[in-house]
Amino acid sequence: MGTATGTGPAGRPAGPGAGGGAVDEYVCRRPAPALRPYVARYTGYLQTGLPPALHRGLPSPYLTLILTLDDRLTVAAHPDPRQPPGHYDTLLGGLHAAPALIAHEGRQSGVQIALGPLGARALLGPPAGELAHLDVPADAVLGRHCAELHDRLRQAATWPERFAVLDRVLPRLLRPERTARPEVARAWHRLLASGGTVSVPELAEEAGWSTRHLTGRFRTEIGLTPKAAARVVRFDRARRLLEARAAGAARAAGTVVAGAGAGELGLAALAAECGYFDQAHLAREFRALAGCAPSRWLEREHGTLFRNVQAAEGAPAPQWDVRGLTEEG
């Protein structure tokens, strides 16, 4: 990891000023209470003076809304290979089961919002299923509200001010009456609570539906089938735990964990804890969903000067409520 420069007491970006060194800021905050049933977290990021890099945007249980603050976001490869590469001032991405590749030339900045899929109707209008495997300009869904939000974020000078903009603007978009079927919400919650280990027949039995009916309803609302969603939830939990433990080990050793072996990373124990058959199963899933082995992913994302903006370093996955959205406290 490159030189990290934190925020000042007021959260103002430190900037590349002092000594002309690299800037690598990463700030995470919970949304206002009115938004917490729908939005898991806000993330602000600012990087300058870093080497060009390629980042893997991994599958997770969230839709992703990104509003850039400076340079456009460059998506070199989308989860759906049929979608051509593109440059975005704002981006809204649905749930997906393959990695995206995001490139930068040494600088990037923006705000990322993690949105629960059952919050899509209330905040965006369409269900999350309509955005599955897609990345689109956010204004294609949010319309004029996107331009207002983007402009206000760019005018704000500090991370607290930017997050306050989100807290003021996003509640105006909410339509809490737009909800999914309760059977689908319960199935989604069960998947999250189990870490992706509950079976689809069990979910169907709890819903009082056939597995075929549940699968259709679930995919329409969430964007993935229950089986695919369980796979993503399980992978997301494993990835976060691996990241947290590697970061803890690096802090204890005073170095970056890069190129560590499976034994050093505790992959066998991690596989068992997260519901995989064995370490080989975990490695196969990592290759399928991240595009590389766990140790290789850590080396690329954390052994280089590029911070992974999908999760706070060392932070556990958020807890989700029975509506299938999120409540962190």
N, C-alpha and C positions, 0 to 999 in steps of 0.2 A: 504494500500500500504506500502511496506517495505521501508527501508532506500534507498533513491534515491541519487546516486552520479553522478553529472553531468560531462561533459567533461571539460578539461582545455581550455585555450585560443586557442590552436592549434587543439582542437578536439581530443587529444590523450586519449584513454580510461584510466580512473582513476585507474582501477585495484582494487583488494581487499586489497591493502596494508595498508592504514592508519587505524590503530586500528583493522584490521582484520574484518571490518564490511562487510555487504552485498553490492553488486554492482548491480545497476539496471539502465543501460543506454539505452537510446532510442533516436536516432538521425534521423531526416527526412530531405530530400533534393530533390529539383527538378533536373531532368536530364539536360544534355546539350541541347541547343536549337534544334539541329538536331533530338533529340530523343523525344521531347515533343509532337509531334503529335501521338506518339505510346506508350510512357511510362508516367504514371502519376507521380510516385515518387519512390525514393529509401528510404529504411528504414534500418538503422543499429541498431542492438540490442546486448547487452552484459549483462548477468545476472550471478552472482556467489554468493555463500553463502546464497542461498534462500532455503526454504523448498521445497521438491518435490511437483509438482503441475500438474494439468491437465487443458489444455486450449482448448477452443472451437474455431475452425477456422470457421468463419461464412461465409455464402454466400455473395458475393459482385459482383459488375460489372467488376471485374478485374480477369485476369489470374494471378497466383502467381508463381514467380520464386524465390526460396530460395537457397542460397549458404552458407553453414555453414563455420564457422571460426575455430571451435574446435570440440566439441562433435557432433556426428551424430544426425540428427533430427529423433525423434521417433513419428511415427503416429500410435496411438493406435487404431483408428477407422477412416476409410475413409468415404467420403460422400456416396459412393456406398458400402453398407455392404457386397457385394460379393467380394470386394477387401480385401485381408488379411492385417493385420497390418505389418508395415515394418520400417526399419531404412534407412536413406538417408543422403548421403554427400551433394547431391544437389537434388532439387525437383522442378518439374514443375506441377502445378495443373490448370485444366481448370475450367470454370464456373460450379457451382453446386448449388443445391437447398436444401441441407441438411448440417448440421455441420460436420466438422472433429474434432477428438479429438487428441490433441498433448500433449505428456507427457514429462516431464523432471525431472531429479533427483536433482535439485537444481542449475544447471548451464546450460546455453545455449548461443550461440553467432552466429551471421550470418548477412547476408545482404539479404533483401527481395526487390524484384522488382515488382511493380504493373503495369501490362501490359494490355492495352485496347484490347478487343477481336478483333477489326478490325485492330489492329497492329500485330496480330499473323502471318498473311501471310508475311508481310514485314520483320518481325524480326526473326520468327521461321521457316517459310516455309509453313507448313500446316495451314489450317484454324482452328480457335478456336473450331469449331464443332468436330474436331477429338479428342480433349482432354476433352470434356465435362464429368463431374462427375469423372474424373480420376486424380490420382496422379502418376507421373512417374519419374524415375531418369532423370534429365535434360539432361544428355549426350545422352539419347535415341533420343532426338530431335535435340539438338545443336551439337552433335558429338564432334570432337576434340576442337572446340571453347569453349566448356564447361570446359574442363580440363585446357585450357590456362587461362580462366577467373577465375576459382576457385583457381588456383595456384597463380596468381598475387594478388588476394584479400587476400590470406593468408600471402603473403609476405609483404603486406602493413602494416604500423605501426599505422596509424591514420585513423579516419573516412574520413577526406578530401582526404587522399591518396586513400582510397578504392573507394570512389565515383568517383575520377578522373580516376581510372582504368576502371570503368564502362563506363565513358564518352569516353574513348579512344577505348575500345574494341567493345562495342555494335554497334557503327555506322558502323563498318566494316561488320557487319552482315546484315545491312539494304539492302533491295531490294524494294524501294518505288514503283516500277512498279507493284508489286504483290498486287492487291487491290480487294476488294469485289465489288459486284454489287452496283451501286449508290443508287438503291431503298432500299437495305438492310441497307446501311450506313445511309440513311435519316431516316429510321424507327428506327434504334438504337438511333440516335441522338434525335429523338422526344421522345422516351421513357425516355432517360436521362433528357432532358429538362423539361419534365412534372413530373419528380419524380416518374415515373411509373404509372401515372394515366390516360394516354391516352388509348383509347379502341383499340382493335385489328381491328375491322371493319374500324375505322377511319384511322388507319395506312395503311390498305389495299387499301382504297379509294385513299389516297394520293399517293400510289405507282402505282396505276392503275392496280392492281392485285386482284385476288380473295383472300379471307382470307386463303383458303387452299394453294394456290401457295405461298403467302407470308410466311405462317408458315413453309413450307418446305424449302424455300430458306433461311429464317432467321435461322432456326435450323441448317442447314448445315454450315452456316458461323459463327454463334455466339455460338452454342452449346445448347441453350435453345429455346423453342418456344417463340413467342412474349408475350404470356400470362404469362409464367413462368418467363421470363426475367423482365417483368413489376413488378411482385411480388417481385423479388430479389432487383430491383432498389428501389422500395418503402420501403422495409424492411431496406435496407442499409441506406437510408436517415433517417428513423426513428431511427435506432440504433445509428447513428452518432449524431443526435440531442439530443437524450437521454443521450448519453455519455458526450457530451459537457456541457449540462445543469447540469447534476449530478456533473461533475468535477467543474463547476463554483460554484455550491452550496456548495460543500465540501471546496473549497478554501475560500469562504466567511465565512463559519462556523469554519474553521480551523480544520476540521475532515474529515474522510472518510465516504461517503454516503454508508451505508451497511444496508440492511434490511429495507430500507425506504418503506413507503406505497405508493400506487398508487397516492393518493392525493398530497403527498409531491413531487413526481416526475412529477406531471402534466401530467399524461398519457392520460387523457381525451382530454386535449387541444392538446397534441402531436398527438393523433389519428386523430383528425379533421384536423390538419395542414398537415398531410401526406397522407390524402385521404382515411383513413379507415372509415368504417361505424360508428364505435363507439369504445370505449375502449376495449370491449370484443373481437371485431374483431382484434384489435392490439395484444391483449394477445394471441389469437389463432394463429396468424401468427408468433409471437415470439416463441411459443412452437413448431410450425412446423419447423421453419427455424433455431432456435437457440437451441431447445431442452429443453427450460425452459422458465418461465415467465420473463418479463422485469426486475422486481426488483430482482429476483433470479439471473439473468445473471449479473447484476451490482454487486451484492454481491460477486459472485464467481470470477469475473474478476478483480474487483477494490477494493473489500474488503479483498483481499488476496494478498500475495506477488508474484503476477504474472502480468506482464504488457501485455496488449493486443497489439500485434504488427501489427494489421490491420490498425490502424489509429492513427494519432497524437492526444494526449490528448487535447480535446477541439477543434480540427480542423474540419471545415466543409468539406463536400464532394467536390472534385475537380469539376471544370467546364469543360465541354466537348465540342469540336467543331463539326461542321456539318459533318465531316468525321467519327464521332462516336468514335473518339479517345480522346485525351485530350489536353487541353491548360490551364495551370494555369498561367495566366498573359501573 
